[in-house]
Amino acid sequence: MDSQRSGDAADMLAGVGRHWGWVLTFGIITVLAGLLTLAWPGRTIVVVAVLFGIQLVVAGIFRFVAAFASDDESGGTRVLLALLGVLSFIVGLYALRHILITVAALALLLGIFWIVNGAVETFTALSHRGMQGRGWTIFMGLLSVVAGVVVLVYGIMEIVLAFRLRSVGHAATRVASAT
């Protein structure tokens, strides 16, 4: 039985190892998008919003397929991974459909996704004691949750600031028109 499990684990790791290039590409694109945003914030933010939407759609498809492709996952884990894939796909489509809203709400969407993604990754790693790289997966899941909370709080603060600025603008307009 143990040799069966180690063979299955080896097959799974071999499969993951064959697709390492996708993870590398994803990381490189993310770093490049961050650097371009720093260099040309006005133009790049729209491109980043589109790339963000595409990234979430593609990630959603891969996660959904992966939820049913692996025989090693429990039913509950498969459901969570499938739900995460559907959430990623829906958020990605929304981001692509409403680019200007996406630019305004990118922090909120990203924060929500990172929180959910981090929670699912952490839960998956905690529920599989024999998982390779379990510690790193837990760390990355928790880091994703923390980053999501920070981005979400920042986004909410920006929204509140926007409404306050709108109120100040309306008040200033009333004062200007009264004089």
C-alpha positions as CSV (number, residue, x, y, z in Angstrom):
1,M,0.0,0.0,0.0
2,D,2.8,2.4,0.9
3,S,4.6,1.7,-2.4
4,Q,1.3,2.4,-4.2
5,R,1.1,5.8,-2.5
6,S,4.7,6.7,-3.1
7,G,4.2,5.8,-6.8
8,D,1.1,7.9,-7.0
9,A,2.9,10.8,-5.3
10,A,5.9,10.4,-7.7
11,D,3.5,10.4,-10.7
12,M,1.8,13.6,-9.4
13,L,5.2,15.3,-8.8
14,A,6.4,14.3,-12.2
15,G,3.2,15.8,-13.8
16,V,3.7,19.0,-11.9
17,G,7.4,19.1,-12.8
18,R,6.5,18.8,-16.5
19,H,4.4,22.0,-16.3
20,W,6.8,24.2,-14.3
21,G,7.1,26.6,-17.3
22,W,3.6,27.8,-16.8
23,V,4.3,28.8,-13.2
24,L,7.5,30.5,-14.3
25,T,5.7,32.4,-17.1
26,F,2.9,33.4,-14.7
27,G,5.6,34.8,-12.3
28,I,7.5,36.6,-15.0
29,I,4.4,38.2,-16.4
30,T,3.3,39.3,-12.9
31,V,6.7,40.9,-12.2
32,L,6.8,42.7,-15.6
33,A,3.3,44.0,-15.1
34,G,4.4,45.4,-11.7
35,L,7.5,47.1,-13.3
36,L,5.5,48.5,-16.2
37,T,2.9,49.9,-13.7
38,L,5.7,51.7,-11.8
39,A,7.2,53.1,-15.0
40,W,4.0,54.2,-16.9
41,P,1.2,54.2,-14.3
42,G,-1.5,55.9,-16.5
43,R,-1.3,53.7,-19.5
44,T,-0.2,50.5,-17.9
45,I,-3.0,50.3,-15.3
46,V,-5.6,49.7,-18.1
47,V,-3.3,47.0,-19.6
48,V,-2.9,45.5,-16.1
49,A,-6.6,45.5,-15.6
50,V,-7.0,43.5,-18.9
51,L,-4.2,41.2,-18.0
52,F,-5.7,40.7,-14.6
53,G,-9.0,39.7,-16.1
54,I,-7.3,37.3,-18.5
55,Q,-5.1,35.8,-15.8
56,L,-8.1,35.1,-13.6
57,V,-10.1,33.6,-16.4
58,V,-7.2,31.3,-17.3
59,A,-6.5,30.4,-13.7
60,G,-10.1,29.7,-13.1
61,I,-10.2,27.2,-16.0
62,F,-7.0,25.5,-14.8
63,R,-8.2,25.3,-11.2
64,F,-11.6,24.0,-12.2
65,V,-10.1,21.3,-14.4
66,A,-7.5,20.4,-11.8
67,A,-10.2,19.9,-9.2
68,F,-11.6,17.0,-11.2
69,A,-8.4,15.8,-12.8
70,S,-6.6,14.7,-9.6
71,D,-7.5,11.4,-8.0
72,D,-5.5,12.3,-4.8
73,E,-7.8,15.0,-3.5
74,S,-10.7,14.4,-1.2
75,G,-14.3,15.3,-2.2
76,G,-14.3,18.4,0.0
77,T,-11.0,19.7,-1.4
78,R,-12.2,19.1,-4.9
79,V,-15.3,21.1,-4.3
80,L,-13.3,24.0,-2.8
81,L,-10.9,23.9,-5.7
82,A,-13.7,23.9,-8.2
83,L,-15.5,26.8,-6.4
84,L,-12.2,28.7,-6.4
85,G,-11.9,28.0,-10.2
86,V,-15.5,29.3,-10.8
87,L,-14.9,32.4,-8.6
88,S,-11.7,33.1,-10.5
89,F,-13.4,32.7,-13.8
90,I,-16.4,34.9,-12.9
91,V,-14.2,37.7,-11.4
92,G,-12.0,37.5,-14.5
93,L,-14.9,37.8,-16.9
94,Y,-16.3,40.7,-14.9
95,A,-12.9,42.4,-14.9
96,L,-12.7,42.1,-18.7
97,R,-16.3,43.2,-19.3
98,H,-16.0,46.4,-17.2
99,I,-12.4,47.7,-17.7
100,L,-13.0,51.2,-16.2
101,I,-14.7,49.7,-13.1
102,T,-12.0,47.2,-12.9
103,V,-9.4,49.9,-12.8
104,A,-11.3,51.6,-10.0
105,A,-12.0,48.4,-8.1
106,L,-8.8,46.4,-8.9
107,A,-7.7,46.5,-5.3
108,L,-11.0,45.2,-4.0
109,L,-11.2,42.4,-6.6
110,L,-7.6,41.4,-6.0
111,G,-8.0,41.5,-2.2
112,I,-11.1,39.3,-2.3
113,F,-9.4,36.8,-4.6
114,W,-6.2,36.7,-2.6
115,I,-8.1,36.1,0.6
116,V,-10.2,33.2,-0.8
117,N,-7.2,31.7,-2.7
118,G,-5.0,31.9,0.4
119,A,-7.7,30.3,2.6
120,V,-8.2,27.4,0.1
121,E,-4.4,26.8,-0.3
122,T,-3.9,26.9,3.5
123,F,-6.9,24.5,4.1
124,T,-5.6,22.2,1.4
125,A,-2.1,22.1,2.8
126,L,-3.3,21.6,6.4
127,S,-5.6,18.7,5.4
128,H,-2.8,16.8,3.6
129,R,-0.1,16.0,6.1
130,G,2.1,14.2,3.5
131,M,2.0,17.0,1.0
132,Q,5.4,17.9,-0.5
133,G,6.3,21.5,0.3
134,R,3.4,21.7,2.8
135,G,5.1,24.3,4.9
136,W,5.7,26.6,1.9
137,T,2.1,26.1,0.7
138,I,0.8,27.1,4.2
139,F,3.1,30.1,4.3
140,M,2.1,31.2,0.8
141,G,-1.6,30.7,1.6
142,L,-1.3,32.8,4.8
143,L,0.7,35.4,3.0
144,S,-2.0,35.6,0.3
145,V,-4.7,36.1,3.0
146,V,-2.7,38.8,4.7
147,A,-2.0,40.5,1.4
148,G,-5.6,40.3,0.4
149,V,-6.7,41.9,3.7
150,V,-4.2,44.7,3.3
151,V,-5.2,45.4,-0.3
152,L,-8.9,45.1,0.6
153,V,-8.6,47.6,3.4
154,Y,-6.6,49.9,1.2
155,G,-9.3,49.7,-1.5
156,I,-12.1,50.4,1.0
157,M,-10.1,53.4,2.3
158,E,-9.8,54.7,-1.3
159,I,-13.5,54.3,-1.9
160,V,-14.4,56.1,1.3
161,L,-11.9,58.9,0.4
162,A,-13.5,59.2,-3.1
163,F,-17.0,59.7,-1.6
164,R,-15.6,62.2,0.9
165,L,-13.9,64.1,-2.0
166,R,-17.2,64.0,-3.9
167,S,-19.0,65.5,-0.9
168,V,-16.4,68.3,-0.6
169,G,-16.7,69.0,-4.3
170,H,-20.5,69.3,-4.1
171,A,-20.2,71.6,-1.1
172,A,-17.6,73.7,-2.9
173,T,-19.9,73.9,-6.0
174,R,-22.8,75.1,-3.8
175,V,-20.6,77.7,-2.1
176,A,-19.3,78.9,-5.5
177,S,-22.7,79.1,-7.0
178,A,-24.1,81.0,-4.0
179,T,-21.6,83.8,-4.4
